[in-house]
Amino acid sequence: MDSSLLVIAAFLSSSLTAVLGVGGGMLLISIMGVILPPGAVVPVHGVVQLASNASRGALAPRDIRREILWPFLAGCLAGALVGSRVVLRVPSEFLPIPLGLFILLMTWLPQIKTRLWFPGKFLSLGFVQAFLTLFVGATGPLNLPFLIRAGLTRDQLVVTAAAFMTSVHLVKIITFGLLGFAFTPYLGLMALMIIAVVAGSYAGTRLRHRTPEKLFLLGFKLLISLLAIRMILSPLT
């Protein structure tokens, strides 16, 4: 029963992210946190989300903004390296609070003409993403305020975000493997969930193309805000 629930949740979460670009990862990890042992939630979630995001990018590779992907990937590698040195030592229960506040600020802060471009912005973002994901698992919403301000179209935003999170989850899986996490007991469950998220990516991509652009952006910002508020309240409750 628990495995069936996780497979269904994997399909729905992947479909949601394929439409809005965010939300599915946090939805899935919330459900996994109730069913799986605590130590297995983040690494197993990383494997499933790697498949979800990679499939979403593979369905529309032309929409990936590679000029910002490469510095982000370089930052991910550095962030995972640093994070692997401290992940077993640092208490992480309150990290979501400043992260959620920052997401709200970046989502609703009025646009300024300079677009906040500064050297190494996506390199730094990749570093922070890879570092934080070792502690809190689902950090996808952190990317989106930056991508909104980069002037991307709807499809570029969703697919580039998928490419970003593919990089994050890949380095996270490698890091946990090197730290000694045993993925073998979860291979069957992960295989079923991977099939579900790939199907969800396909279904959500078809639905996204039928969604009006303005409605998409409004829903996108509202969902980011709800997720950020959840991140802030979760450690407090």
N, C-alpha and C positions, 0 to 999 in steps of 0.2 A: 504493500500500500504506500509506504513512504517513497519507494523508488518511483512508483507511478506518479505520485504528486510532484516529485522533482522533475520528471520528464515533461509533464504538462506545464509546469512553471517555466522550464527552460524554453519551450516553444513560445509561450505567451510573452515572456520577457524579451526574447529576441525579436519578435514581431513588433513589440512596442518600440524598441530601440531603432529598428529599421525605419519606422515612421517618423519618430521625433528626434532620433540621434542620441538620446540619453534616457536613463530611467530603468532600463531592463536589468542592468548589472546590479543595481542596488535592490531592486525587487527580488531578484534571484538569491542574492546573498542573504537577504532577510529570511527567506524561507529555508535556505540551507542551514542557517544558524540554529534553527529549531530542530532539524532532523539529524544533521551530521555531528560527529564529535568536534568540539571547538578547535582542536589543532588541525583538523582536516579541511575546515571551511574555506580558508583563504587559498590554499594551493589547489584544491579541487575546483573551486570557483574559477581560478585562473585558467585552468585547462579548458573548461567549458566556454568561458568568455573569449579565449583565444580563437576557438572555432567559430563562435558567433561573429566576432568582429572581422576575422579574416574572410569569412564567407560573404559578409556585407560588402567589404572592399572588392572582392573578386567579382561581384555582380555589376560593379560600375567603376572599373579601374581608371577610366579617363577623368573621373571627378576628383581624384586624389591630388591635392596640391603638394607636389613633391618638393618644391623649394622650401617649404616649412617642415616637411616630414623628416628630412635628413638631419637637420640640427636637433629636432626633437628626439630622434633615435639616439644620437650621440649623447644627449643629456640623460636619456634613460639608462644607458650603459653605465655612466658615471654614478647616477643615483642608486642603481642596484648594487654597485660595488660598495658604496658608502653605507647603504642601508643594511647590507648583509653583515656588516661589522657590529651593528647596534640593535638589530631586530630582536635579539634574544635578551637584551638588557634593559631596554627603555620601556616604561609603562606607556601604553598608547591609548588608554580609554578616553582621554579628553582631547585627543588630536582632532576629532571631527568638529569641535566647537569653532576654533578659528578658521578652519577650512570652510565650514558652512557660512560663516559671516563674510568671508572673502568672496565666495560664490555669489551671495546676494548683492554685495557691493558691485562686483564686476558685471552682473547681469542687468542691474537697473540704473547704474550710474549713467547720466546722459552722455551721449557721444561728444567727443571734442575733435576739433579739426585735425589734430596731429595723429589721431588714431592710436596713440600710445605706442608707436613703434620705437623700440630702442634695441641696441645691439644685444644679441643673445637672448631675446625674449623667449623663443621657442626652445632654445637649448636649455635655459633655466627651467622652463615649464616641464620639459622632459625629465630633468633631474629631480624636481620636486615630486612629480607624478610617480616615478619609479621608486623613490624613497618611501613615500607615504603608502603606496599600495601594498608594501610588505606588512604594514601594520593594520590598515583599515579595509583592505581588499578592494572595494568598489570606489574608485576615485574619478570615474569618468566625468561627472559634472564639472570638475575643475577645468577641463579643457574648453568647455563650450563658451564661456564668456570671452575667452581670447579669440576663438574662432569667429564668434559673432562680430567682433570688432575688426576682424581681418578682411571684411568685405566679401565673404564667400556667398555663393548662391545656396539655395536650400540643399540641392543634391551634393554640392561640394562640401558643405558643412557636415552633413551626415556621414558621407563616405570618408572624408579626411579625418573626422573624429574616430571612425572605425579603424583607420590605419594607425592613428595615434595609439589607440587602446590595444591593437594587435601587438605593437612594439612593447607596450607596458606589460602585458600579460606574458609575452614570450620571455622577457628578461626575468619576470617574477617566477615563472616555472623553473627556469634554469637555476635561479638563486636558491629556491627551496629544495631542488634536487641536490645541489651541492651542499646544502646544510643538512641533508640526510633524510628528508621526508620520503616516506615509502608510498609511491603512487599505486603500486601493484594491487592492493586490496580493493581499489576503487575503479579498476579498469572497465569492468562491465557496466557500472553505473555511468561512468564518464562517456563510454561509447554511445549509450542510449541517449544521453543528454546532448551529445554532439550532433547526433542525427536530428534531434528535435530543434536545436538552435539554428542549424542550417536551413531546415524547412521553415522556421520562423523568419529567418532573414529574407527568404524568397517571398513569403507571403506579405511581409511588411513592406518590402521594396515595391511591390506592385501596388499596394495601398497608398504609399507615399506619393506616387506619381499622380494620384487622383485627388490629392489634398491641396486646396488653394494656398498660395504662398503666404498671404497675410495671416490667414488662420493658422497655418503651420507655425509661423514665427511667434504668434501670441501664445499658442499652446505650448510651444517649446520653452518660452521664458517662464510661464506659469509652472510647468513641470519641474524645471530646474529649481525654481524657488521653493516648491513643496519639498523637493528632495533635500535642499539645503537646510530648510527648517527642521526636517526630520533628523538630519545629521547633528544639528545643534541640540535638539531636545533629547536625543537618544542617550548620551552619556549622563544627562541630568535625571533621567527617569529610570 
